[in-house]
Amino acid sequence: MKKLAVFIGLLLPLLFLLPYALQTAKDKVKEDLAKPVHSSIEPTLSPTRTIPKATQEKTSIFVPYWSLSSRNTSFSEYDELIYFGITPTVKGIDTDEVGYKSLKRFIRMAGEKKKTSLTLRMLDSTVNLAVLKDKKLQQTVVKQTVDLAKEHGFDGIVLDLELTALPFSSTITQINSLVSQLSSEAKKDDLSFAVLLYGDTFYRVRPFEVKTIAKSVDEVMIMAYDFHKSRGNPGPNFPLDGRNVYGYDFKKMTDDYLQFVPPEKLTIVFGLFGYDWEVDGSQKAIVNGSSLSFDKIDQSFLEKCMYQDCKTTRDPVSSETRVTYTDGEKKHVVWFEDMTSVAKKQEFLETRGITSSSFWAYSYF
């Protein structure tokens, strides 16, 4: 009886503290996703709009459904076009939304000579969790995705599962199951299969088991952008260097992934865009930043700045460009990736044996 009383005495405080511990963990996830940073930037090289010759052996580009009305292009510089894409609901693939309805239009635009892949874009957390938890729904989504890829003549499938969740073993297992199912069904129909993963997967709390996922796929595509979130403080899209300043950087990201994925399976996705933050006197964000395509940045700041007190500098640490300006009484900071910073990052990738790059996204630059 004494042992039982002691056991109960130890157990009760743990039960009392469990809800607090879970809430603390959830808060940590939110904190990590909008982690404030502080940067000291010295003015150096001015930005350039010149696009350097690609040094990568394979280059692809994402083509979002909303960009299909953009200017015509031959896509001659790309080896693969990735359509973005179709999306699920709690009943299966959504056949009423624009991404699904634009499938044929994309195929006509792509032509017959290019390799094409179909993205399953899973961006809604509520729907994603439903798909992960319901095996029957998961099977439906997988089958419909593979069937659509074959019906429209795609050569491959790309899974973009974006999920902010605690890395519980159950969630990790469910994600691995979805990846494994898609991989298995894709291979039955001779389709390649790739998975998109966050660039900050190892730095922040993410429920993705890279080692297991890598074994199931032909390609791991790393989203090397959005390290500094629109809802956080200003900073580079994904700094090349500067781990001591920003907490993490592109070089560490690459080496983290190479622990579990061979270089020939890795593709780095660069985001040709940036964010514009309104800031206070300490250069901290007052409101969420607004996203700007590189084309918009080029027109607003590089060709001719439309604002007062405009100052453009390239940060030698991150390799990316920073713009400060005043709009009336409001001070702003803009950070963005361009082809010059991409070239610097590609030079580093070559030292690690990675020769495949992709770009987000068509119509952005």
C-alpha positions in Angstrom: 0.0 0.0 0.0 2.8 2.4 0.8 4.4 1.8 -2.6 1.0 2.4 -4.3 0.6 5.7 -2.3 4.1 6.8 -3.4 3.4 5.9 -7.0 0.1 7.9 -7.0 1.9 10.7 -5.3 4.4 10.9 -8.1 1.8 10.4 -10.9 -0.6 13.1 -9.9 1.8 16.0 -10.4 2.8 14.6 -13.8 -0.9 14.5 -14.9 -1.3 18.0 -13.6 1.7 19.3 -15.6 0.9 17.4 -18.8 -1.5 20.0 -20.3 1.0 22.7 -19.5 3.8 20.8 -21.2 1.7 20.3 -24.3 0.7 23.9 -24.5 4.4 25.0 -24.0 5.4 22.7 -26.9 2.7 24.2 -29.1 3.8 27.7 -28.2 7.4 26.7 -29.1 6.3 25.7 -32.6 4.6 29.1 -33.1 7.6 30.9 -31.7 10.0 29.0 -34.0 7.9 29.7 -37.1 8.0 33.5 -36.5 11.3 33.7 -34.7 12.6 37.3 -34.6 16.0 37.9 -35.8 18.4 40.9 -35.7 20.8 41.7 -38.6 23.5 44.2 -39.1 24.0 44.8 -42.8 27.0 46.6 -44.3 26.3 48.2 -47.8 28.4 46.4 -50.4 27.7 45.4 -54.0 24.7 46.8 -55.8 22.1 44.2 -57.1 22.1 43.0 -60.7 19.3 41.9 -62.9 21.6 39.9 -65.2 20.7 36.2 -65.2 24.0 34.2 -65.1 24.3 31.0 -67.2 23.0 28.0 -65.2 25.7 25.8 -63.9 23.3 23.0 -62.9 22.8 19.8 -64.8 19.1 19.8 -64.3 16.8 22.8 -64.0 13.0 22.7 -63.4 10.3 25.3 -62.7 7.0 25.3 -60.9 4.1 26.6 -63.0 1.2 27.6 -60.7 -2.3 27.3 -62.1 -2.9 31.0 -61.5 0.0 31.9 -63.8 -1.3 30.1 -66.9 -2.7 33.4 -68.3 0.8 35.0 -68.2 3.0 35.8 -71.2 3.9 33.0 -73.6 7.3 31.3 -73.2 9.1 28.5 -74.8 10.5 27.2 -71.4 13.6 26.3 -73.4 15.9 26.8 -70.4 14.1 24.2 -68.3 14.3 20.4 -68.3 11.1 19.9 -66.4 7.9 21.8 -65.9 6.0 21.1 -62.6 2.3 21.9 -62.6 1.1 23.4 -59.3 -1.4 21.6 -59.1 -4.4 19.7 -57.8 -5.6 19.6 -54.2 -7.6 17.3 -52.0 -10.8 17.8 -49.9 -12.1 15.4 -47.2 -13.9 13.5 -50.0 -11.0 13.2 -52.5 -9.4 15.4 -55.1 -11.3 18.7 -55.6 -12.7 18.7 -59.1 -14.4 22.1 -58.7 -11.3 24.3 -58.1 -9.2 26.1 -60.7 -6.1 23.9 -60.4 -8.0 20.8 -61.5 -9.9 22.6 -64.2 -6.7 24.0 -65.7 -4.9 20.7 -66.1 -5.5 20.5 -69.9 -4.5 24.1 -70.3 -1.2 23.4 -68.7 -0.5 20.4 -70.9 -1.2 22.4 -74.0 1.1 25.1 -72.7 3.9 22.7 -71.8 4.0 20.9 -75.2 5.1 17.3 -75.8 8.9 17.7 -75.6 9.2 18.6 -71.9 9.1 16.3 -68.9 6.1 17.3 -66.8 5.1 16.5 -63.2 1.9 17.0 -61.4 1.9 18.5 -57.9 -0.5 17.3 -55.2 -0.7 20.5 -53.2 -1.7 19.8 -49.6 -1.8 23.2 -48.0 -4.9 23.1 -45.8 -3.9 21.8 -42.4 -7.4 20.6 -41.5 -7.8 18.6 -44.7 -4.2 17.3 -44.5 -4.8 15.9 -41.0 -8.0 14.3 -42.2 -6.2 12.6 -45.1 -3.4 11.4 -42.9 -5.7 9.9 -40.3 -8.2 8.3 -42.6 -6.6 5.4 -44.5 -9.6 5.0 -46.9 -9.5 8.7 -47.8 -5.7 8.5 -48.1 -6.1 5.6 -50.6 -8.7 7.6 -52.6 -6.5 10.7 -52.8 -3.5 8.6 -53.9 -5.4 6.7 -56.6 -7.1 9.8 -58.0 -3.8 11.6 -58.1 -2.0 8.8 -60.0 -5.0 8.4 -62.3 -5.0 12.1 -63.2 -1.3 12.1 -63.8 -1.6 9.2 -66.3 -4.8 10.5 -67.9 -3.1 13.8 -68.7 0.2 12.4 -69.8 2.4 13.6 -66.9 5.7 11.9 -66.3 5.8 12.3 -62.5 4.1 13.4 -59.3 5.3 15.8 -56.7 3.9 15.8 -53.2 3.7 19.2 -51.4 2.5 18.4 -47.9 2.8 21.5 -45.8 1.9 20.9 -42.2 2.6 22.7 -39.0 2.3 20.1 -36.3 4.2 18.7 -33.3 6.4 15.7 -34.3 4.4 13.1 -32.5 5.3 9.5 -33.6 1.7 9.0 -34.9 1.9 12.0 -37.2 5.3 11.0 -38.5 4.0 7.5 -39.2 1.0 8.8 -41.0 3.2 11.0 -43.2 5.5 8.1 -44.0 2.5 6.0 -44.9 1.2 8.6 -47.4 4.6 9.0 -49.0 5.0 5.2 -49.2 1.6 4.8 -50.8 2.1 7.5 -53.4 5.5 6.1 -54.2 4.3 2.6 -54.6 1.3 3.6 -56.8 3.4 6.0 -58.9 6.0 3.3 -59.7 3.3 0.9 -60.8 2.5 3.4 -63.6 6.1 4.3 -64.4 5.8 7.7 -62.8 8.6 9.4 -61.0 7.9 10.6 -57.5 9.3 13.6 -55.6 8.5 15.1 -52.2 8.8 18.8 -51.3 10.2 19.5 -47.9 10.8 22.7 -45.9 14.3 24.2 -45.9 14.1 24.6 -42.2 12.9 21.1 -41.4 16.0 20.4 -39.2 16.0 23.8 -37.6 12.4 24.1 -36.6 10.0 21.6 -35.2 8.8 19.7 -38.2 7.1 16.2 -38.3 9.0 14.9 -41.3 11.3 11.9 -41.0 13.7 12.7 -43.8 15.7 9.5 -43.6 12.6 7.4 -44.1 11.0 9.6 -46.7 14.2 9.7 -48.8 14.1 5.9 -49.1 10.6 6.0 -50.7 11.1 8.7 -53.3 13.1 9.4 -56.5 13.8 13.0 -55.5 13.7 15.2 -52.4 13.0 18.8 -53.3 14.0 21.4 -50.6 12.1 24.6 -50.4 15.1 26.9 -49.8 13.0 30.0 -49.2 10.7 31.5 -46.6 13.2 31.1 -43.8 12.2 34.6 -42.6 8.4 34.5 -42.6 6.0 37.3 -43.6 4.7 37.2 -40.0 8.1 37.6 -38.4 10.8 40.3 -38.5 12.7 41.2 -41.7 15.5 39.0 -43.0 16.8 37.1 -46.0 14.7 34.6 -47.9 17.2 32.0 -47.0 20.7 33.2 -46.1 23.7 31.6 -47.7 25.9 32.2 -44.7 25.3 33.8 -41.3 24.3 31.0 -38.9 25.7 33.1 -36.1 23.4 36.0 -37.1 20.3 34.3 -38.3 20.4 31.0 -36.3 20.6 28.9 -39.5 21.7 29.2 -43.1 21.7 27.6 -46.5 25.0 25.8 -46.1 23.9 24.2 -42.8 20.6 23.2 -44.4 22.4 21.5 -47.3 24.7 19.6 -45.0 21.8 18.6 -42.7 19.9 17.0 -45.7 23.0 15.3 -47.0 23.2 13.3 -43.8 20.1 11.4 -45.0 19.7 12.0 -48.7 22.4 11.3 -51.4 23.3 14.4 -53.5 21.9 12.9 -56.7 18.5 12.7 -55.1 18.4 16.3 -54.0 16.9 19.3 -55.8 17.1 22.8 -54.3 14.1 25.0 -55.0 14.9 28.7 -55.1 12.1 31.3 -54.5 12.4 34.3 -56.9 10.4 36.6 -54.6 10.7 38.6 -51.4 8.8 40.3 -48.6 8.2 44.0 -47.8 7.9 44.8 -44.1 6.7 48.0 -42.5 9.1 48.5 -39.6 9.6 50.7 -36.5 12.7 52.6 -35.5 14.4 49.4 -34.4 13.8 47.7 -37.8 11.3 45.3 -36.3 8.1 44.5 -38.2 5.0 46.4 -37.3 2.6 44.3 -39.4 3.0 41.1 -41.5 5.2 41.5 -44.6 3.6 41.5 -48.0 5.0 39.2 -50.7 6.5 40.6 -53.9 7.5 38.7 -57.0 11.0 39.5 -58.4 9.3 41.2 -61.4 7.5 43.5 -59.0 10.7 44.2 -57.1 12.5 44.9 -60.3 9.9 47.4 -61.4 9.5 49.1 -58.0 13.1 49.3 -56.8 15.8 48.2 -59.3 14.9 49.9 -62.6 13.9 53.1 -60.8 12.9 53.4 -57.2 9.4 54.7 -56.8 9.8 55.8 -53.1 11.7 58.2 -50.9 15.1 57.5 -49.2 15.5 54.4 -51.3 18.7 52.4 -50.5 19.6 49.1 -52.1 22.5 46.9 -50.9 23.6 43.3 -51.3 24.4 41.6 -48.0 27.7 39.8 -48.3 26.7 37.3 -45.6 23.4 36.1 -46.9 24.2 37.0 -50.6 20.7 38.4 -50.9 19.5 42.0 -51.5 18.0 44.4 -49.0 16.1 47.6 -49.8 15.1 50.3 -47.3 12.7 53.1 -48.3 10.1 55.5 -46.9 6.5 55.7 -48.0 5.1 58.9 -46.5 5.9 58.5 -42.8 6.2 54.7 -42.9 9.6 53.0 -43.1 10.0 49.8 -45.0 12.5 46.9 -45.4 12.5 44.6 -48.4 14.6 41.4 -48.6 14.6 39.2 -51.8 16.4 36.5 -53.7 17.6 37.2 -57.3 19.6 35.2 -59.8 22.9 36.6 -58.5 22.3 35.2 -55.0 21.0 32.0 -56.6 24.3 31.7 -58.5 26.3 32.0 -55.3 24.2 29.3 -53.7 24.6 27.0 -56.7 28.4 27.4 -56.6 28.2 26.1 -53.0 25.9 23.2 -54.1 28.4 22.1 -56.6 31.0 21.6 -53.9 28.5 19.1 -52.3 27.8 17.3 -55.6 24.2 18.7 -56.0 23.5 19.6 -59.6 19.7 19.9 -59.7 17.8 23.2 -59.1 14.3 24.3 -59.4 12.5 27.7 -59.3 9.4 29.0 -57.6 7.8 30.2 -59.8 6.8 30.8 -63.4 5.6 34.4 -63.9 7.5 35.6 -60.8 10.6 36.7 -62.8 
